[in-house]
Amino acid sequence: MDAVLQIQERTIEGKKVKNLRNQGITPIHLYGSEFDSASMQVKMSELIAVLNLAGFSSPITLNDGNKNVIAFAREVQRHPLTEQIIHVDFQIVGKDDQVEVEVPVNLTGESPAVKNLGGVLIKLMETIRISSKVNVVPKSIELDISVIESLEQSILVSEIEVAEDVQIVSDESFAIARVIPPRIEVEEEVEEEITEGEESEDQVETDESADSETDDKSEK
C-alpha cells in the first residue's frame, strides 16, 4: 500500500469551508461500518497526487499523525466550472474486509482481426467491478486481445481470468472489447444504400411522370 495521505481534523464547517480551499486545503469526510464518521482536511496538492496514484480501486493509507487507517476514495465532488476537487468521501475498511471496487481494464497484445483484416478495436468497458479482501485487490485487470481473430468478435466479462480469491461482480454477459469492420466498408455500404434509394426514387418519379402523361392524353 504505497498511497499514503496525511490528514488533519477539521473544525471549520458550512460556508467557511471555502476559506480552506482558498488556502489549498480540501475538506474530506471519513466513514465506515466500524468507524465513527469524521470531518477531516488534507492538502489539495497531496490529495490530487494520491488520487492520481490510487484512484478508486486501490486502498489508501490515511495518517492523522497518530495512527493509520485504510480507506478507499468513494466519491469526489468537483466544482462545476473549474473541475477543481472540492470534497472527497473516504470509506474506512479493515485489512481483512471484503470490498467491492471498480478495477481498471488494460488491453494488451495485438488482435489479428485488427492487424490482418483492418478492423477497428472498440473498448466498451473501462473498468470491471470485483469483490475481494482489501489486501488482494488487483490494481488492474490485464486483458489479452490477441484472441480476437475475426471481425465482430468480442471478449466478454465471463472470459476474464482472475485469482481464486477475487470474484467478478460485473454482468458476465457484457462485452469488454470488440473489433468492428473497417470504416471504409461501412461507408461503402451506406453509399450503396443511398444510391439504391436514389435509383428507386428516380424510378418512382419516372413512373409517376409516365402515368401523368397517359392521363393527360386520355383527357384530351
Secondary structure, 3 states (H helix, E strand, C coil): CCCEEECEECCCCHHHHHHHHHCCEEEEEEEECCEEEEEEEEEHHHHHHHHHHHCCCCCEEEECCCCEEEEEEEEEEECCCCCCEEEEEEEEECCCCEEEEEEEEEEECCCHHHHCCCCEEEECCCEEEEEEEHHHCCCCEEEEHHHCCCCCCEEEHHHCCCCCCCEECCCCCCEEEEEECCHHHHHHHHHHHHHHHHHHHHHHHHHHHHHHHHHHHHHC
